[in-house]
Amino acid sequence: MRQARVLIADGGSWHSAAKALGVWPSSLQRWDRAASKPSFKPVVPVAATPATATSASTLAVTTPDGFRVEGLDVDAAYLLLEMLR
């Protein structure tokens, strides 16, 4: 990707950069988009609240991405996993 970006910065097109590197232009653009996306969302610390004796039942779940969530109710687990997506 570094070489492709240099070629494009020098006035070349995606097509000419891909041709010079021997790949399809669509592949080069897809790799560039994937390389520029962050691979994770930053975690923001929040204040903890004490559990209540009447709290709803909790669950443990492991996502296909490898995240394991334990001790939360369904709504809280859903919100957490949506933020990690």
C-alpha positions in Angstrom: 0.0 0.0 0.0 2.9 2.4 0.7 4.1 2.1 -2.9 0.6 2.6 -4.3 0.1 5.7 -2.1 3.4 7.1 -3.4 2.4 6.5 -7.0 -1.0 8.2 -6.4 0.5 11.1 -4.5 2.8 11.7 -7.5 -0.2 12.2 -9.7 -1.0 8.6 -10.7 -4.4 7.0 -10.7 -5.6 3.9 -8.8 -5.6 2.2 -12.2 -2.0 3.1 -13.1 -0.8 2.3 -9.6 -2.5 -1.1 -9.7 -1.0 -1.8 -13.1 2.5 -0.9 -11.9 2.1 -3.2 -8.9 0.5 -6.0 -10.9 -2.9 -6.1 -9.1 -6.5 -5.3 -9.9 -7.5 -1.7 -9.2 -10.5 -2.8 -7.2 -8.2 -5.0 -5.0 -5.9 -2.0 -4.4 -8.8 0.3 -3.5 -10.3 -2.4 -1.2 -6.9 -2.9 0.6 -6.6 0.8 1.0 -10.0 1.1 2.6 -9.3 -1.8 4.9 -5.9 -0.4 5.9 -7.4 3.0 6.8 -10.1 1.7 9.1 -9.3 1.3 12.7 -9.4 -2.3 13.8 -11.1 -1.6 17.1 -13.1 1.1 18.9 -11.5 2.8 21.9 -12.8 1.8 25.3 -14.2 4.6 27.4 -14.0 4.1 31.1 -17.3 4.7 33.0 -18.2 4.8 36.6 -19.2 1.5 38.1 -22.5 1.2 39.9 -23.1 -1.3 42.7 -25.3 -4.3 41.9 -28.7 -4.4 43.5 -30.2 -7.5 45.2 -33.1 -7.4 42.7 -31.0 -7.2 39.5 -32.2 -9.3 36.6 -30.5 -12.6 35.8 -27.2 -12.5 34.1 -25.6 -14.4 31.3 -22.3 -15.3 29.8 -21.8 -15.1 26.0 -18.8 -15.5 23.6 -19.1 -13.8 20.2 -17.7 -15.2 17.0 -15.1 -12.4 17.2 -13.9 -13.8 20.5 -15.4 -11.3 22.9 -16.6 -12.9 26.1 -19.2 -11.0 28.2 -20.2 -12.3 31.7 -22.2 -10.9 34.5 -24.4 -8.5 32.6 -28.1 -8.6 32.0 -29.3 -9.1 28.4 -29.8 -5.3 27.7 -26.4 -4.3 29.1 -24.6 -7.1 27.2 -26.3 -6.1 24.0 -25.3 -2.4 24.4 -21.7 -3.4 25.2 -21.4 -5.7 22.2 -22.9 -3.1 19.9 -20.3 -0.6 21.0 -17.5 -3.1 20.3 -18.8 -3.9 16.8 
